[in-house]
Amino acid sequence: MNCFSARTNKHRRWLLPAMMMLVAACGVPDSESADRSNSNEYRVNYTLEPDPAAAIVYVSMNLRQPPRLLRELSFSVPPHVTNIEGDGELRVREGRAYWFPPADGGVLKWQAAVLGQRESGRFDALLTADWGIFRAEDVIPRARARTRKGAVSRTTLEFSLPAGWSAISEYSAKVLPIVVDRPARRFDQPAGWLAMGRLGVRREIINGSRVAVAAPEGHEVRRMEMLALLNWTLPELNQVLPNSLPRLTIVSAGDPMWRGGLSAPSSFFLHADRPLISENATSPLLHEVMHTSLGMRTRDGFDWIAEGLAEYYSIDLLHRGRAITSRRAAIAFEQQADWSQQATALCGETSTGAATALAVTIFRNLDREISEATDNNKTLDALLPLLAGQTVDLASLIDAVEEITGSSPDALHIDKLPACRTIAAGSQNS
């Protein structure tokens, strides 16, 4: 703001009130005015600096706040997170860190090793000399914040990268540092998949969703084919979801990464060798898109619900988007029904291939049942808005169907769900 003084008496009468207002405003620094208008907001900036030679990411969390807004931050310390240091008071005991920052803020630092090796010997988190792919959660432990009542965070993210490297996340990078906004939480932390290094990236806006496909240079990732398949199918999915995805980030790489798909908020990983459409007319790509779009979690023992829905819609979306014919879709569902005969259990810690095929068959029967009960006015699509973002088990799934049809679904009768009776009873009693 530019402050000035009157040089003549001609307009002194009307200038005096205005002058008083300007003097009052000029007497307060801009930062102090901003603090007053955001007295319940504290600012957190995360900086990630990879060290490829050591396979380590150095993490710095810089806090600025009105006095004593964020009073304590605590998080479980996994074995790969070490060398935690912080301004103010820091305590680490019994595998948990407690940070009591200075009144006006401070800096908390640590380092995280990036090496997530599975039993197969392949990796779901890796940092090499040329690239890195991992989740933000792998290097930033999920934390609990104790704050003054009503306090909220304004969180940003930035990268300090080696020369020639770039980074991509599920967040928009049009404004730097990157704004991290997770409306369901008062304390926002970066989440989802990250790719960094010498990357090849293809971007497209599909039906209002900003889609990015990123992979290290030199890896045979079919970025354009992924975008083409999503051009056919994502508009169909957006029609049945309560809210279309504003952004979708897909990261991919070849060996030695794990040969599968792993979803996260607004992002997922898919191995470069996974087919976009399998010979049985399912789609690993659309399977992960469904997981990411729904954001649904399942209680212990009910993984089949999430896996079955994702696989069912991987076929259905191909059909709706005219990537496969009605005949091919019917054959695909028949093949799933044949495979389901091998399933000895539906409920369990993880859903096997045969169990997922059984779940697909159950959801196909449920689709028909919903259609008949509503005089063809509704289908399985009506279930998705009721499940999106929720934690689901058999009881809540049945409740959602009853809300649509007004009756208990025969397709979900416990006698048709092998090995689910005990688990379902335990879930209801917990």
Disulfide bonds with the S-S distance in Angstrom:
Cys3-Cys26 1.73
Cys347-Cys420 1.92
